Amino acid sequence: MFKRVTLTVAVLFLITSCSKQLQNTTPTPQATYSLTVSYGSGSGQYATGDTTYVFSDPPTTTQVFDGWAGDTANLVSPHEWRSAVKMPALNIRVTATYKTVPSIAFTNTVINGSQVYYYIPTNYRGIILPYHGTGGSAVNWAAGQAENMAFCKYAAANGYAIVITESKDRVNKKWDLSQTGNVDIANVDAILKSLQTTGVVAVGKPLYGVGMSDGSAFCSVITYLKGYKAGALFCYGGIQKVFPLSSVPIIWNMATMDITDDPNRQTSAVANYNVLKGRGIPCTYYVNEPTPIYADRFSVNQGIGSNGSASIYNALKGAGYLNTKGFLKTDPAVDASWQAIIPAPYNTLAQQAIEDQLYVAFAQHKFYKDSNYRTIAFFNRF
């Protein structure tokens, strides 16, 4: 009996010892939690500490995105249509919300020999004048490019009149950047004067400038010389000699991968920001980061829709242009081979619209609506 008990105890000890060793050597599975997105994309299971993204569905013609509701403490940009999410150790849910607005239709006319588009809401607080990049025109903001149009619609929905024109140079389609005898500044003055004389806009309303690329260079000059209330510069730092003199508040909206034409673009922008900040002038510096491509990404463009967007997404994914998290593997501005795999009819009807979204997602040289809220919130301060 004694030997049998001893053997039993020994066996139990051996089993317990082996069990503890297995517990110590077997890794504990990492817990995942659910992110649920209503009226948007980004739902899934994620590990604690993961960074992922949420995107709102495109608004209707009588809506603008208004912000995220729900567990917004976990969103990096709860007021923008897309936001990074730092996943907590719990299930979270967010819902895209929208503001109902009148359908925005621009009036197109010719003033002083230039194309002009304008939209004037009731009880507007000020006038935003957007300035196109090299090769652009006034129509880019009013009916040409989805990102630009989304900004104008958002600004109008938040109490701003929009007056759009274009550079007088219609050959190179670039702005005059001189500080004396500037033909484009004279033209903008004439356009505003005409709109005031005809009662379209009120005299004395504050002015705000928004520029893209070469339009940002012009924006930095005209906001300084004409005393605008504030300006927003996208994907360009502005004219360096302006900032030691100007007292106009500026928000910079740069892009991380915008280094193809000019590797020093962000360095010069930061330098201009530091000059303005060092002089005590209100200013903000923001850099847009790359974001994933997802199935509904391209439906923001008219004529593509959700089914077309999914078709484009699947083509990019199937051809190996996206990594496992949906980010573009190569710069679409450098490697244009993606154009060959876009399915019909989008390879001819919507090529520019697709390129715009790829550039924005890669954080390349392109105007983007990801800063709509922060730009308008900045303008609202002045």
C-alpha positions as CSV (number, residue, x, y, z in Angstrom):
1,M,0.0,0.0,0.0
2,F,2.7,2.5,0.9
3,K,4.6,1.9,-2.4
4,R,1.3,2.4,-4.4
5,V,0.6,5.7,-2.7
6,T,4.1,6.9,-3.2
7,L,3.9,6.1,-6.8
8,T,0.6,7.9,-7.2
9,V,2.0,11.0,-5.5
10,A,5.0,10.9,-7.8
11,V,2.8,10.6,-10.9
12,L,0.6,13.5,-9.7
13,F,3.7,15.7,-9.1
14,L,5.1,14.9,-12.5
15,I,1.8,15.8,-14.2
16,T,1.5,19.0,-12.3
17,S,5.1,20.0,-13.0
18,C,4.7,19.3,-16.8
19,S,1.4,21.3,-16.8
20,K,3.1,24.3,-15.2
21,Q,6.0,24.1,-17.7
22,L,3.5,24.1,-20.6
23,Q,1.7,27.1,-19.1
24,N,5.0,29.0,-18.8
25,T,6.1,28.2,-22.4
26,T,2.8,28.5,-24.3
27,P,2.3,32.1,-25.5
28,T,-1.0,33.8,-24.4
29,P,-3.1,34.7,-27.5
30,Q,-3.5,38.5,-27.9
31,A,-7.0,39.6,-27.3
32,T,-8.9,41.5,-30.1
33,Y,-11.8,43.9,-29.8
34,S,-14.4,45.0,-32.3
35,L,-14.6,48.4,-33.9
36,T,-18.1,48.9,-35.4
37,V,-18.6,51.8,-37.8
38,S,-22.1,53.0,-38.8
39,Y,-22.5,55.0,-42.0
40,G,-18.9,54.4,-42.8
41,S,-16.0,52.0,-43.4
42,G,-13.4,50.5,-41.0
43,S,-15.3,47.9,-39.0
44,G,-13.3,44.9,-37.9
45,Q,-11.4,43.1,-35.1
46,Y,-8.3,44.7,-33.8
47,A,-5.7,44.1,-31.1
48,T,-5.2,46.5,-28.3
49,G,-2.9,49.3,-29.4
50,D,-3.5,48.8,-33.1
51,T,-3.9,51.9,-35.2
52,T,-6.6,51.6,-37.8
53,Y,-8.9,54.1,-39.7
54,V,-12.5,55.0,-40.0
55,F,-14.0,56.7,-43.0
56,S,-17.5,58.2,-43.4
57,D,-19.8,57.3,-46.3
58,P,-20.1,60.0,-48.9
59,P,-22.7,62.6,-48.0
60,T,-25.7,63.2,-50.3
61,T,-26.1,66.3,-52.4
62,T,-27.9,67.9,-49.4
63,Q,-25.5,66.8,-46.7
64,V,-22.0,67.5,-45.4
65,F,-20.1,65.4,-42.9
66,D,-20.6,66.8,-39.4
67,G,-18.5,64.6,-37.1
68,W,-18.3,61.2,-35.4
69,A,-20.6,60.2,-32.5
70,G,-20.1,57.4,-30.0
71,D,-16.8,56.3,-28.6
72,T,-15.0,59.3,-30.0
73,A,-12.3,59.5,-27.3
74,N,-10.5,56.9,-29.3
75,L,-10.5,58.9,-32.5
76,V,-7.5,61.1,-33.4
77,S,-9.6,63.5,-35.6
78,P,-13.3,63.1,-34.4
79,H,-14.4,66.1,-36.6
80,E,-12.9,65.0,-39.9
81,W,-14.5,62.6,-42.4
82,R,-11.7,60.1,-41.8
83,S,-9.8,59.5,-38.6
84,A,-7.1,57.3,-37.2
85,V,-8.2,55.1,-34.3
86,K,-6.0,53.9,-31.5
87,M,-7.7,50.7,-30.5
88,P,-8.4,50.4,-26.7
89,A,-8.9,47.2,-24.7
90,L,-12.7,47.2,-25.3
91,N,-15.3,47.0,-28.0
92,I,-16.1,50.5,-29.5
93,R,-18.7,51.9,-31.8
94,V,-18.7,55.1,-33.8
95,T,-21.3,56.6,-36.1
96,A,-20.8,59.2,-38.9
97,T,-23.2,62.1,-38.6
98,Y,-24.2,64.6,-41.3
99,K,-25.6,68.1,-41.4
100,T,-28.5,68.8,-43.8
101,V,-27.8,71.8,-46.1
102,P,-29.3,73.4,-49.1
103,S,-28.2,72.0,-52.4
104,I,-25.2,74.1,-53.4
105,A,-25.2,75.3,-57.0
106,F,-22.5,77.7,-58.2
107,T,-23.3,80.7,-60.4
108,N,-20.8,80.8,-63.3
109,T,-20.1,84.1,-65.0
110,V,-17.3,86.1,-66.6
111,I,-15.9,89.2,-64.9
112,N,-13.0,91.3,-66.1
113,G,-12.3,88.6,-68.7
114,S,-12.0,85.8,-66.2
115,Q,-14.1,82.8,-65.3
116,V,-15.8,83.3,-61.9
117,Y,-17.9,80.8,-59.9
118,Y,-19.6,81.9,-56.7
119,Y,-22.0,80.7,-54.1
120,I,-23.4,83.1,-51.4
121,P,-25.3,81.5,-48.5
122,T,-27.6,83.6,-46.3
123,N,-26.0,85.2,-43.3
124,Y,-22.5,84.4,-44.3
125,R,-19.6,85.4,-42.0
126,G,-17.0,85.9,-44.7
127,I,-15.8,85.2,-48.2
128,I,-13.3,82.3,-49.0
129,L,-11.4,82.7,-52.2
130,P,-9.8,79.4,-53.4
131,Y,-6.7,79.5,-55.7
132,H,-5.9,76.6,-58.0
133,G,-2.5,75.0,-58.6
134,T,-0.3,75.2,-61.7
135,G,-2.3,74.0,-64.7
136,G,-5.6,74.5,-62.9
137,S,-8.7,76.6,-63.4
138,A,-11.7,78.0,-61.6
139,V,-13.8,75.0,-62.5
140,N,-11.6,72.6,-60.5
141,W,-13.1,74.0,-57.3
142,A,-16.7,74.2,-58.5
143,A,-17.3,71.1,-60.6
144,G,-14.0,69.4,-61.5
145,Q,-12.3,67.7,-58.6
146,A,-14.1,65.9,-55.7
147,E,-11.7,66.9,-52.9
148,N,-11.8,70.6,-53.9
149,M,-15.6,70.6,-54.3
150,A,-16.0,68.9,-50.9
151,F,-14.1,71.6,-49.2
152,C,-16.1,74.4,-50.9
153,K,-19.4,72.6,-50.0
154,Y,-18.3,72.2,-46.4
155,A,-17.2,75.8,-46.1
156,A,-20.5,77.0,-47.5
157,A,-22.4,74.8,-45.1
158,N,-20.5,76.4,-42.3
159,G,-21.3,80.0,-43.1
160,Y,-18.8,81.1,-45.8
161,A,-19.5,82.6,-49.2
162,I,-17.2,81.1,-51.9
163,V,-15.8,83.2,-54.8
164,I,-13.6,81.3,-57.2
165,T,-11.5,82.7,-60.1
166,E,-8.3,81.7,-62.0
167,S,-5.0,83.1,-62.9
168,K,-4.9,85.6,-65.8
169,D,-2.2,83.5,-67.4
170,R,-4.2,80.9,-69.3
171,V,-1.2,79.5,-71.2
172,N,1.0,78.3,-68.3
173,K,-2.0,78.6,-65.9
174,K,0.2,80.0,-63.1
175,W,-0.3,82.9,-60.7
176,D,1.6,86.2,-60.7
177,L,3.7,86.1,-57.5
178,S,5.1,89.6,-57.7
179,Q,4.5,92.1,-54.8
180,T,4.1,95.1,-57.0
181,G,2.0,95.5,-60.2
182,N,0.5,92.0,-59.6
183,V,-2.0,91.4,-62.4
184,D,-3.8,88.6,-60.6
185,I,-4.3,90.7,-57.4
186,A,-5.7,93.5,-59.6
187,N,-8.0,91.0,-61.2
188,V,-9.3,89.6,-57.9
189,D,-9.9,93.2,-56.7
190,A,-11.9,93.9,-59.9
191,I,-14.0,90.8,-59.5
192,L,-14.8,91.5,-55.9
193,K,-15.6,95.1,-56.7
194,S,-18.0,94.0,-59.5
195,L,-19.7,91.5,-57.2
196,Q,-20.1,94.3,-54.6
197,T,-21.4,96.8,-57.1
198,T,-24.1,94.3,-58.3
199,G,-25.1,93.4,-54.7
200,V,-24.0,89.8,-54.9
201,V,-21.6,90.2,-51.9
202,A,-21.7,92.9,-49.2
203,V,-18.9,95.5,-48.9
204,G,-16.7,95.0,-45.9
205,K,-17.1,91.2,-45.5
206,P,-13.8,89.6,-44.3
207,L,-11.7,87.7,-46.8
208,Y,-10.0,84.3,-46.4
209,G,-7.7,82.6,-48.9
210,V,-7.2,78.9,-49.6
211,G,-4.4,77.8,-52.0
212,M,-3.2,74.6,-53.5
213,S,0.5,74.4,-54.6
214,D,1.2,77.4,-56.8
215,G,-2.1,78.8,-55.5
216,S,-0.6,78.6,-52.0
217,A,2.3,80.7,-53.2
218,F,-0.2,83.3,-54.5
219,C,-2.4,82.9,-51.4
220,S,0.6,83.9,-49.2
221,V,1.2,87.0,-51.3
222,I,-2.4,88.2,-51.7
223,T,-3.4,87.6,-48.0
224,Y,-0.5,89.7,-46.9
225,L,-0.9,92.6,-49.4
226,K,-4.7,92.8,-49.1
227,G,-5.0,92.1,-45.4
228,Y,-7.1,89.0,-45.4
229,K,-8.3,87.7,-42.1
230,A,-6.5,84.3,-42.5
231,G,-5.2,81.9,-45.1
232,A,-4.8,78.1,-45.6
233,L,-1.8,76.8,-47.7
234,F,-2.0,73.2,-49.0
235,C,1.0,71.3,-50.2
236,Y,3.3,74.4,-50.5
237,G,5.0,76.6,-47.9
238,G,4.3,80.0,-49.5
239,I,6.7,82.7,-50.5
240,Q,9.5,83.0,-48.0
241,K,10.0,86.8,-48.0
242,V,6.3,87.3,-47.1
243,F,6.4,85.8,-43.6
244,P,8.8,88.2,-41.8
245,L,6.3,91.0,-42.8
246,S,2.8,89.5,-42.8
247,S,0.5,89.5,-39.8
248,V,-2.1,87.2,-41.4
249,P,-2.8,84.0,-39.5
250,I,-2.0,80.9,-41.6
251,I,-2.7,77.2,-41.4
252,W,-0.4,74.9,-43.3
253,N,-1.9,71.6,-44.6
254,M,1.1,69.6,-46.0
255,A,1.4,66.0,-47.1
256,T,4.0,63.5,-45.8
257,M,4.9,61.9,-49.2
258,D,4.9,65.2,-51.2
259,I,8.6,65.0,-52.0
260,T,8.6,64.0,-55.7
261,D,9.0,67.4,-57.3
262,D,10.7,69.1,-54.3
263,P,12.2,67.0,-51.5
264,N,12.6,70.3,-49.4
265,R,8.9,71.3,-49.7
266,Q,8.1,70.5,-46.1
267,T,11.4,71.9,-44.8
268,S,10.7,75.3,-46.3
269,A,7.1,75.2,-45.1
270,V,8.2,74.5,-41.5
271,A,10.7,77.3,-41.8
272,N,8.0,79.8,-42.8
273,Y,5.7,78.5,-40.0
274,N,8.5,79.0,-37.5
275,V,9.0,82.6,-38.7
276,L,5.3,83.4,-38.3
277,K,5.1,81.6,-34.9
278,G,8.3,83.4,-33.7
279,R,6.6,86.7,-34.4
280,G,3.6,85.8,-32.4
281,I,1.2,85.5,-35.4
282,P,-1.4,82.7,-34.9
283,C,-0.6,79.8,-37.1
284,T,-1.0,76.0,-37.3
285,Y,1.0,73.3,-39.0
286,Y,-0.5,70.0,-40.0
287,V,0.8,67.1,-42.1
288,N,-1.5,64.6,-43.9
289,E,-0.4,61.0,-43.5
290,P,-1.0,58.1,-45.8
291,T,-4.3,56.2,-45.3
292,P,-5.5,52.8,-46.6
293,I,-7.5,52.2,-49.8
294,Y,-10.8,50.5,-49.0
295,A,-13.7,49.2,-51.0
296,D,-15.8,52.3,-51.0
297,R,-12.9,54.8,-51.3
298,F,-13.7,55.9,-54.9
299,S,-17.4,56.3,-54.5
300,V,-16.8,59.9,-53.4
301,N,-16.5,60.7,-57.1
302,Q,-19.6,61.3,-59.2
303,G,-20.2,58.5,-61.7
304,I,-18.3,55.8,-59.9
305,G,-20.6,54.7,-57.1
306,S,-20.1,51.9,-54.6
307,N,-20.1,49.0,-57.1
308,G,-17.6,50.7,-59.3
309,S,-15.5,51.7,-56.3
310,A,-15.4,48.0,-55.2
311,S,-14.4,46.9,-58.7
312,I,-11.5,49.4,-58.7
313,Y,-10.4,48.4,-55.2
314,N,-10.5,44.7,-56.1
315,A,-8.4,45.3,-59.2
316,L,-5.7,47.2,-57.2
317,K,-5.7,44.6,-54.5
318,G,-5.6,41.6,-56.9
319,A,-2.7,43.1,-58.9
320,G,-0.7,43.6,-55.7
321,Y,-0.7,47.4,-55.4
322,L,-1.9,47.3,-51.8
323,N,-0.2,45.8,-48.7
324,T,-2.1,43.6,-46.2
325,K,-3.5,46.7,-44.4
326,G,-4.7,48.4,-47.7
327,F,-1.9,51.0,-48.0
328,L,-0.5,51.6,-51.5
329,K,2.9,50.0,-51.9
330,T,4.2,52.4,-54.5
331,D,3.9,56.1,-55.2
332,P,1.2,56.6,-57.8
333,A,2.9,59.8,-59.0
334,V,6.1,57.8,-59.8
335,D,4.7,54.4,-60.8
336,A,1.7,54.9,-63.1
337,S,1.4,51.2,-64.0
338,W,-1.8,51.0,-61.9
339,Q,-3.6,52.7,-64.8
340,A,-3.4,49.6,-66.9
341,I,-5.4,47.4,-64.4
342,I,-8.3,49.8,-63.8
343,P,-11.4,48.0,-65.2
344,A,-13.7,49.5,-67.9
345,P,-15.4,51.9,-68.1
346,Y,-13.5,53.6,-65.2
347,N,-10.2,53.4,-67.0
348,T,-11.4,56.0,-69.4
349,L,-14.3,57.8,-67.8
350,A,-12.9,58.3,-64.3
351,Q,-9.1,58.0,-64.6
352,Q,-8.5,61.5,-63.2
353,A,-10.9,60.9,-60.3
354,I,-9.1,57.6,-59.4
355,E,-5.7,59.3,-59.6
356,D,-6.9,62.0,-57.2
357,Q,-7.9,59.5,-54.6
358,L,-4.7,57.5,-54.9
359,Y,-2.6,60.6,-54.5
360,V,-4.6,61.7,-51.4
361,A,-4.4,58.2,-49.9
362,F,-0.6,58.1,-50.5
363,A,-0.3,61.7,-49.1
364,Q,1.1,63.0,-52.3
365,H,0.9,66.4,-53.9
366,K,-2.9,66.9,-54.1
367,F,-5.5,69.0,-52.4
368,Y,-7.4,67.0,-49.8
369,K,-10.6,67.3,-47.8
370,D,-9.1,65.6,-44.8
371,S,-8.5,69.0,-43.2
372,N,-12.0,70.5,-43.8
373,Y,-12.9,70.9,-40.2
374,R,-9.5,72.1,-38.9
375,T,-9.2,74.7,-41.7
376,I,-12.7,76.1,-41.1
377,A,-12.2,76.0,-37.3
378,F,-9.0,78.0,-37.8
379,F,-10.8,80.6,-40.0
380,N,-13.6,80.8,-37.4
381,R,-11.0,82.2,-34.9
382,F,-10.5,85.4,-36.9
